[in-house]
Amino acid sequence: MHVARLLAITEVRNVPPEIRPFVDFRAAMEERELDEGEKVALLVVETTSCYIPVFLKESESLAEVERRLADQDAKLAADSRDALAQHLS
């Protein structure tokens, strides 16, 4: 199983260009219209170049994030889980 770590929590407008396609793709999957001022948590799966955005406005629960990661054979690192838990409902 891979480990996912919290890379950053930032506004969509500040997401680095090389990560932005992951954010745009996730927004399209969720049929979400992106607001450039919306906060997004960026997770990176260690030893890969896979980034997983978690939108914090009307966010999913931590359990839902963990289920989504498990579907990708990944789990949150403990420190990242604690940090993300503070921002999710």
N, C-alpha and C positions, 0 to 999 in steps of 0.2 A: 504494500500500500504506500502511496506517495504522501508526502506531507505538504500541506498548503500553509503558507505564511502570509500574514498581512504585510503588504508592501507600503500602502499609504491609504489615508482617507483624505480625499480632496474634492474640490468641485470639478464637475465634468470639464469645464473650460481649461483646467490645469492638468488634465491627463496628458502624459507625454504622447507625441504623435505615433510612436511605435506600439503603444498600448491602446490607442483610441479605437482601432478596428474591433477589438474585443468588446469594448463598451458599446459601440454602435450595433454589433451583432446581438449582444444580450438584450439591448433595448428593443431591437426588431423582434426577437423571440418573444418578449413580454408585451409586444404591441404597445410600447411606451414611447411617448414623444419626449425626447430629451430636452431638459431645461439646462442651459449651460451653467447655471448657478446651483444645480442640484448636487448634493454630496453623494459620493460613491466611494465604497471601500474597494481597494484593489488587492486581490489575493494572487500570489504566484505559487505554482506547484513546483516545489524544489526539483532540481535536475532537469527541468523542462523549460520551454519558453511559452508555457500555457498560463494565461492570466484569466482570472475569474472575477468579473465585477459584481459587486453587490450594491444595489441602489438603496440608499438609506431613507429616502422619502417614501412613505408607505411601504416600508421594508418588510421582508419576510422575517420569520422568527429564526433564531439561531438554530433550532432543530431542523428547520427547512433548509437552511444553508448547509448544514452537516449532511442531510439526506442527499442534497444535490451533489455535494463533493463525493459522497460514498458511491454514487452512480458513476463517478469518474475515477473510482479507485483511489480516492484521496481522503485525507482527514486533516482537520485544523490542528496546527501546533498549539500546545497549551497556552503559551503567551499570546498568540494571535487570537485564540478563542476568547480569552479574558478581555482583550482590548476590543474585539468586535462586539462582545456581549454588552458593553457599555453603550453602544450606539444603536442596537437593535431592540425592538419592542418584544 
